[in-house]
Amino acid sequence: MSGAQREVLLDKTIAEMQDGSALIQDIGVEMDRTAAARSAMQAEKDSTERDLGDISDQVSRLRAESRQLALIEAELDLVRGAMHWTQHLPVKMVPCRRCM
């Protein structure tokens, strides 16, 4: 092999090594981008889960308030239903003999 052939072969090998090095750098950059995207997606997922938890808590509180309001409405209905009976009671009620 002549010196010129060796030099051509050496230049070719160096060029291939540089191409391989550039490819490795490109892969590293893409891996960094992928990791950054994965991290951003995880942060978004965590934020969404917190928001859903907050919404779930709020829904539970609203349901509890709704049950309380339903009980109050039922009590009011009972009072309204009993009001017409109070009209038939004497103005002054005499206590029973046991209560005296």
C-alpha positions in Angstrom: 0.0 0.0 0.0 1.4 3.3 -1.0 1.7 6.3 1.2 -1.0 8.1 -0.8 -3.4 5.2 -0.4 -2.7 5.1 3.4 -3.4 8.8 3.6 -6.6 8.4 1.7 -7.6 5.5 3.9 -6.6 7.4 7.0 -8.7 10.5 5.9 -11.6 8.2 5.2 -11.4 6.6 8.6 -11.1 10.0 10.3 -14.2 11.2 8.4 -16.2 8.1 9.4 -15.1 8.6 13.0 -16.2 12.2 12.9 -19.5 11.2 11.3 -20.0 8.6 14.1 -19.1 11.2 16.7 -21.6 13.7 15.3 -24.3 10.9 15.3 -23.5 10.1 18.9 -23.9 13.8 19.8 -27.2 14.0 17.9 -28.4 11.0 19.8 -27.4 12.6 23.1 -29.2 15.8 22.2 -32.4 13.8 21.3 -32.1 11.9 24.5 -31.9 15.2 26.5 -35.0 16.5 24.6 -36.9 13.3 25.3 -36.0 13.5 29.0 -37.1 17.2 29.1 -40.4 16.3 27.4 -40.9 13.4 29.7 -40.3 15.6 32.7 -42.7 18.3 31.4 -45.4 15.7 30.8 -44.9 14.2 34.3 -45.2 17.7 35.8 -48.4 18.3 33.8 -49.8 14.9 34.9 -49.0 15.7 38.6 -50.7 19.1 38.2 -53.8 17.6 36.6 -54.0 14.9 39.3 -53.9 17.7 42.0 -56.6 19.6 40.2 -58.8 16.5 39.9 -58.2 15.8 43.6 -59.2 19.4 44.4 -62.3 19.1 42.2 -63.2 15.8 43.9 -62.9 17.3 47.3 -65.1 20.2 46.3 -67.7 17.9 44.9 -67.7 15.9 48.2 -68.2 19.2 50.1 -71.0 20.2 47.8 -72.7 16.9 48.2 -72.5 17.1 52.0 -74.0 20.7 51.9 -76.7 19.4 49.6 -77.6 16.6 52.1 -77.7 19.2 54.9 -80.0 21.5 52.9 -82.2 18.5 52.1 -82.5 17.8 55.9 -83.3 21.4 56.6 -86.0 21.5 53.9 -87.5 18.3 55.3 -87.7 20.0 58.8 -89.3 23.0 57.3 -91.8 20.9 55.5 -92.7 19.2 58.8 -93.1 22.6 60.5 -95.2 23.9 57.7 -97.3 20.8 57.8 -97.9 21.1 61.6 -98.7 24.8 61.5 -102.4 24.4 60.5 -102.8 22.0 63.5 -101.6 24.7 65.9 -104.6 26.9 64.9 -106.9 24.4 66.6 -105.1 24.5 69.9 -106.5 26.6 72.7 -104.9 30.0 73.3 -103.9 29.0 76.8 -103.1 25.4 77.3 -103.6 23.9 80.6 -100.8 21.6 81.7 -101.7 18.0 82.3 -102.2 16.7 85.8 -98.9 14.7 85.7 -97.0 17.9 84.8 -98.3 19.9 87.7 
